[in-house]
């Protein structure tokens, strides 16, 4: 059963919550849920705790009858819910699948909806709230908030540590992001995987955000040689995990399976997965640099090679850089990357103030902008830390290292 009421005070401070897990309300609404339950000390208490933990991520208020000392349909429980929501009865819509539970709410002055099927409920809720809920667009899943996840730091060796966030319980899944992102790129997957029964650990890769790395340690080979999976005791009780990567993170997880298969865990049919970076074994007959130079798509990586050049362009306005690079449309730029690099930069031709993309906007964009190592996100920060561009400056060393895995299979 869910409660929805208009929020007092400043609109939108914690708005945008859910009425149903998959249907969003606009800023200015609160949602709550209360349930008849008891203090569970049985062997099945883990299920109850997991369920209530999941609910608290999706609702502003969760009221348990055993903690309130009241249960539905006691009118005092409804009055208590109004106090917690800081809402007036006329500002609240109550949903329940038992008609007896709706009667006290109506007597207090709340609008009520008897739940029978989703479409009918959404139609009634739309009429009562004035919020457009029935539409053809696929709604976004629930995203996690940086303030609502557990943050941690794992030392790899002196001067090197990885920042990570963690959520959920169960078989561990390790998420590894790519360029130019941070752990928040997994914001939709983290709560979904946690709700599905996994312990999710989203790493911030070396040189990104709050993870540090001395110069020369920003390569897939060094990630693994130095312990992408950190020394024993850093994550107690996690000898193995499923690894999922994107972009450079995908390269890392493939090599994790190739060089450290004992660290990779099968869950169902999945042990390692990668987005947009398929596994390609190193070919000893082909010079990797010459091969990449023959493919125009990779020209930007050669623009990144000279230390300080790309840093100066990309760091000039980090917000503009992120808005230009992380999007699904090219903003009208039709020149090849090779032509852009020849013209003097990767962002030549992009507007000075690109519109925010649907992929990254609002608070998430600002969080990205703030995740900087020292004084420079892209280059060399305070204390000699290396930035994300250094991942592109080790083509041949990575290739030579990968060649040592001859005859191994993922």
Helices and strands as residue ranges (DSSP letters): E 2-6, E 18-20, E 23-24, E 29-35, H 45-58, E 61-64, H 65-68, H 75-85, G 89-91, E 92-96, H 99-108, E 111-114, H 118-129, G 146-148, E 150-157, E 160-167, E 171-176, G 183-186, H 187-195, E 198-204, H 220-225, E 242-246, H 248-259, G 261-263, E 272-275, H 288-293, G 296-298, H 299-303, H 309-316, H 318-325, H 337-343, H 362-370, G 382-384, G 388-392, H 395-403
